[in-house]
Amino acid sequence: MGGTKKRTALEIIRRYDGPPVRIMEVCGTHTHEIFRLGIRQILPPQVELISGPGCPVCVTPIEYIDEAVWLALEKKVTLCTFGDLLRVPGTEMSLAGARSLGADIEIVYSPIDAYTYAAAHPEKETVFLAVGFETTTPAACLAVKQARAAGLKNFSVLTANKTMPMAYASLKGSADVFLYPGHVEAVMGTEHCEALVAEGVSGVVAGFTAKELLTAFAVILAKYPLGKPFFVNCYPRVVTSEGSISGKELMASVMEPCDAEWRGLGVIPLSGLTLRPAYAAYDTRKKYAVPRLKGKVNPLCRCGEVLQGKCKPSQCGVFGKGCTPDHPVGACMVSQEGACSAYYQYGGMES
């Protein structure tokens, strides 16, 4: 029998002899898994991996931390937050620093946990720090809906929710190919990724197992040398074109788009989400008249450039020296999805 032998993903990657290609790992979990699985060691030298803004804690601006600290120390509210946010430096201090001064801060694992805490402690004014992308935003919306339905008066959310499509567009040209985050696209669907092809943006949606990541890289290296923009969903068992219709409807019913500040990227129009007027009673900024704060970034920190793919963590002067997971200077060293923490943990010292 004749025919051509079908090459495996690993063979396609190892035998790549095409032009240099810069691939942006938009998702911080991808960055960590690619390191952990040893995939960087098998990629050909023409392939350069750069980090992107796919870590919600990392892209949250320093002013947000300052707002949370102000609420905890000045208004004496109880803050409910994901653990990753606790040690992110603010202008004067982190939330951990505020807690050392007596702030009441509870670690939760979901927005519903924060709602449940508020319901169980009616004597405490409780604020949930709503940091996240499309993956966690539906749960935050559900918590707000439940609070309103229950008539809960001591619960509100400090929003820093962001959506990825506008960020993709703002990063157009910073990489040759985007490795899109599978969990975000599971909610949002792939229509916005497909639309970017007409603007010359190439990308693939990838899962998180070794097989799924190798398949995604093989697809990129097979298609990129052809010289035409492309999009491929390499995570079809989870991601569909339409995404989660119920999740998107829930978000749209509780929140509406707004301009948002991204660490390193500045203000991206309509890339954030804020509570709709019908839920204004649960908007922390309105409830407590939170003042507009101007955060001050540590000049030694290059997190903003890392999040744009302009430099690698190891090119930052304080990486691994003044900035370590035990003593982070920037958010990218704190979060479990941060590029700097991945480079530090897995020894990614290449420049």
N, C-alpha and C positions, 0 to 999 in steps of 0.2 A: 504494500500500500504506500502511496506517495503522500505528500502533504508536508507542511512546515510544522516543526515541533513548537508547541506553545511554550513561551518563556514564562518563568515564574516572576513574581514581583521582585524577589531578591536578585534574580539574574538581570532584570532590566536595570535595576539600580546599580549593581556592580559593573555592568558593561556600558554604562552611560559614557558617551564620548561627544556629547553635544556642547553647546556654548555655556558659559557661566550663567547661573541662575540664582537670584536672591529670593528666598522663600520666607515669608513672614508668618511665624507662628502666632496668630492673633490671640489664641487661647493660652493662658498661663498653664493650664493643666497639660496641654500638649507639650509645652516646653519641658515640664518636669518628667512626663512619661517618655519623651524622646531621649532625654538624658538617662533615665532609669533603665530603659530597655536596651541601651547601648546602640541605638540607631545612628547616632552621630558618627560612630566609629566605622560604619559601613558605607556612609555616603561618600561619593567621589569628591575630589578636591574642588571641582567646578561648582559644587553646591554650597551656598552660604545660607545659614539659618540666622534670621534676625528676629528679635522679639517685637511684639506689638502691644496694643492697649487692652488685651483681653483679660485683665485682672481687675475686677471691680474695686477692690480695696486700693490697688495701686493708682488708679486713675481718679480716685476721689480727691478733690482739691484740699489743700491744707486748711482753707477757711471752714470746711465742714467739721474738721476735728475741733477747730477753735469754737465753733457754734456749740458742739456737744459739750465741750469743757465748760463753756459759759453757762449752759443750762444746768449742768450738774453742780457747779459751785455757786452760781448766783441765784438760780431758781430752786435749787435743792430737789430737782426731780430725780426719779430713779431712771437710769438709762438701761435699756435692754439692747444688747449688741452681740453680733457674731464675734467670736474670739479673735479673729484675724485683725480686727480693727483696734484692739485694745492698746497695742504698742506702737501704732503709727504716730510718728512725731507730729505735733502741732507747732504753732509759732512759739508758744511758751512751754507747753508740756503735752504729753500724750494722755489718753484716757487712763492709762495705768498710773501716770503721775497724779492725775486728779483723784483717783481712788486712794492713793497714799495720803491725800489731804482730807480724806473723809467722804468723797463722793460715793454715792450709792449706785453701783454698776453691777448689773447681772448679765452673765453670759447665757445666751440662748442659742438654740440650734435651728429655729425657724421663726418667722413672724407670728405664727399661731402660738408659739411658746410665750411670746411677749404679751399677746392678747390674754392668754390664760393667766399669766402672772398678774396683769392689771386687774382682771376679774376677781382673782383671789386676794388681792390687796387693795380694796377700795379706798383705803386711807392714804395710798401713795399715788402721786401724780407720776405716771409711767410714760416714757417716751421710747419708742422703738427706732433705732438707727437704721433706716431703710436704704442700705447700700446694696446695689446689685444690678445685674442685667436682666434680660428677659427670662432667665432661668428661675430667679427667685421673686421677681416682681409680682407674678400672679398670686403667690402666697401672701405677700404684703397687702395686696388689694383685698384678698379674702378676709384677712384679719380686720381691715378697716370696715368692710361690709358687716362682719359679725359684730364689731363693736357698736356700730350704729343700730343694728337690729336689736341688740341687747340693751340699748340705751346707756352704754358705758361712758361715763363722763371723764374718767381719769386716764384715758388712753389717747395717745396721738402718735404721729410718725413724723420724723425729720427726714424728708426725702432727699436722696441722692441717686435715685434710680436712673439708669441710662439705657439707651437702646443702641445696638451696634450698626444698623444700616448706614446712618449718617457718618459714623466714624470710618466705615470702610471707604465711603466716598471721599472723605477728607484726607485719607491716607493714599489716595490714588497716586501712583508714581513712586511711592516709597519702597515698593518691592515689585518683583516681576510676577510673583504668584502669591496669593493668599491661601494659607491653610486655615479654612474657616472652622470655628468651634462647633462641634456637633451638638452640644446641649443647647446652645442658643438657637441654632437653626431648627432643632426639634420643636421649639415653640413657634418661631417666626416663619418657618418654611424657607424654601430656596428661591422664591420669586425675585427678591431683591438682589440676590447673588447673580441670578440669571440675567437680570436687567443690566447689571454692571458690565457684562461682556460687551454690550453695544458701546460702552465708554472705554473699551480697551483693557478692562480689568479681568485678569485670569484668576481662577481659584478652584479649590476642591474642598468639599466638606469631608472631614475625617472623623472617625471614631477614636477610641482610646486604647484598644488592644494592639499588640505587636502586629498582628495580621492586618488590622484595619489601617494602621499607620503606614506599614510597608506598601500596602495597596495604593494608598493616597500618593506616596512619593513616586511609586512606579508610574502611575497615571500622569503625574506632573512631568516626569522625565521623558515619558513617551510623547507627550503632546507639546511641550514647550519648544522643542527644536523645529516644529512645523511652522512657527512664526505667526500663528493666529490666536487671538484671545479665545479662551475656553472656560467652561464650567462643567464640573462633574460632581455628582453626589456619590461619594464613596462610603456613605453611611446609610444606605437605604433601609436597613432593618429598623432604624429609629427615625430618620429624617425623611419627610415627604415634601412635596412642592407646596402644599397649603399649610403645613405645620399644624399646631394645635389650635383649632378654631375656637374651642371653648376657652383656652388660655388667653388668646388674643381678645376675645369678646369680654372676658373678665377685666383685663387691663383697661380696655377702652371704656368700660362702664364706670370705672373708678378714677382713672387718671387720664390726663391729656398731655400732649407734647409741649415742651418748653425748651428754650435755649439752655444749654448746660455747659458748665466749666469742666474741662478734663485736664487733669494734671499733665503738663507737657504739650498738650494739643490746643490749649486755650478754649475759647467758647465755640462750640459747634452748634449751629442753629438747629432747633427742633430735635436735639439728640437726647434730651432728658424727659422725665415724666414728673408731673406734679399733680396733686389731688384736684379733682374737679370742684367747682364751687359748691356743689351739693354736699361735698364731704369736707368743707372748710373747717368745721368744728374739730376735725381730727388732724388738721395741718399744724404741726408744732410751731412753725415760724409765726403763724397768725395768732395762735393761742397765747403764746408767751411774748409776742412782739420782739422777736429775736433781732438784735441790731445787725446791720450789715458790717461784717468784719473783713478786714484786709489781712490775709495771712502772709507770713514772711517765710519763704523757703530757705533752707540752709544752703548757702552758696556752694558748699562742697559737694552737694548731692547732685547727681546727674540722672536721676530717675526719669525726669521729663524727656531727656534725649533717648534713654533706653526704651521708653514706651513708644517712641516714634521710629525706632529702628535706626537711629542716627549713631548710636554707639553701643558697644557690648558692655555688659556689667564690668568685665575685667579691665575695661579702659577707663573706669572711674578711679580717680586718685585715692579714694578712701575705701574702695572695695577690698574686703578681707583684712583691712587694717583698722581704721577708725570705725568702719561699718561692718558689723557682723550680725548674725541672727540674735546674739545675746545683747548687742548694743547697736541697734539699727539707726542709721542716719536718715534713711529714706524708706518709703512705703514698699518699694520693690524687694527689700531685704526682709520685710516683716511677713508678708502674706505667704501662705502655702502655695499660692499660684504665681508669686512674684518671680521675675526672671533672675534677679540678683540672688534670691535664696536658692534657686535651682543651680545657678553657676557655682555658688559657694558649696552647696551640699554635694554636688557631683564633680567638683574639681574642674569646671569649665573655665580654664584660665587663658584660652587662646585670645589673642588681640584682634 
